[in-house]
Amino acid sequence: MFVVGCGQKDEKLCKYYIDATYNADSQTLGCEQSVLYTNNTDNALGKICFFLYANSFCEVASSKAYFNKTYPNGEDFGKIEFESIYVNGQSTNYEISDGKNILSVTLSNKLFPQECVKIDLKYTVFLANVCHRLGYYDDTANFGNFFPIVCVYENGGFVKNDFALNGDPFYSDVADFDVRITFPCEFVCASTGQKVETTENGVTVARCEAKKVRDFAFVLSKKFKVLTKECDKTVISYFYYNDENAESSLEIAKKSLETFGELFGEYLYPTLSVVQTNFCFGGMEYPNLVMIADDITDNGYVIVHEIAHQWWYSAVGNNEFVSPWVDEGLTEFSTALFYEKNPEYNLSYSEIMQNAEETYKKFVEVYTKINGQVDERMDRNLNEFDTEPEYVNITYTKGMLMFDNIRRLLGDKKFFKCLKNYYKTFMFKNSSAELLIESFAKSAGMKIQKLFYSWIDGSVVY
Ligand SMILES: [Zn+2]
């Protein structure tokens, strides 16, 4: 079923077993989670760290993120509360950071390289009434980033991203998931991975298995209708409740999968779910699942963009907090490529680039007027962007223009070779700004590092 061509050995991947029960009355998700973690580092580890995105809706964090559009019913709070944490069957000490974003679990014995540890976590996720990745609103309950996920270990430590107002503050390793979701049978479930459902006494249990994915998400709704279509080895499902052109939405999803498969390399998973949700930021990508806001009327642009993320973010990972352009710039550029290859959608590549250039120039002009200067550096943490327009213009728009510039310099033959090699090299792994640039330079056989860095450090002037 699952076609892979990966150098990593299966047994070294982290394995997550999650048993989750949704209570629609209390808007909570009760979870029992076991994590089998193998130490793939060269160091002996005394603790394992987890990122707790569910706490970004807690009072301390969410008050900073108050927007009317995210909380149409007024500000509300969510959180994650732990009942117990065990390491290899023994109760253990654990600590949650002051910012509430990091859980550190102490190991009673050092975990040496190649050794494996089992961590059992029992916890409850309290959903906020919010149109966001994690939360419930009128039509859907969204479960993005609901569970404690092991932080990536690099350069001698666990990477502990902060929460961020703009962008997606996520970074994780590829892992295997076996998730059981229990919910009232009036709901329909869309999820990452392959799903088998049974219903008894008014309760549905969905068992979802996903291999070699860097996250797991699901959405529940009583209103979902479902359309499916096969695309080579993949079944695409469209879960929707507010789309008069549902067939067209499914069709553009299929064309996206085909187009990107041809341009970058094959999509390697058996399922892809496109899911309408109550969501206030257009769309959100997860492995095998993309959330599309139910108020979008863009003839599929967001669907194309989020599906491009299945290549850049999902298969090829990167620290989205540190270098958001690495996946967003390339994804936005890939969206333009989709329209170039599918002229029936009447949106030309050159038109997209021209609009992007004009939008970017306007942004620089306005921000210079307001602030006297504008910070055009692309490679900065999400928290270093002061406003949403600044984040979008620098990361998406400038990122897209940069890849267009590189394409024109290299010519299509070399440029598409770079993209294909980049996908093949970093599939199921983590990339970075430096690794992307070195990969492109190597594939092109040209010293293009300086050009990349002049865009990234802000010295290219429009
Ligand atoms: Zn994106």
Boltz pocket constraint, residues with backbone or C-beta under 6 A from the ligand:
constraints:
  - pocket:
      binder: B
      contacts: [[A, 305], [A, 306], [A, 309], [A, 327], [A, 328], [A, 331]]
      max_distance: 6.0
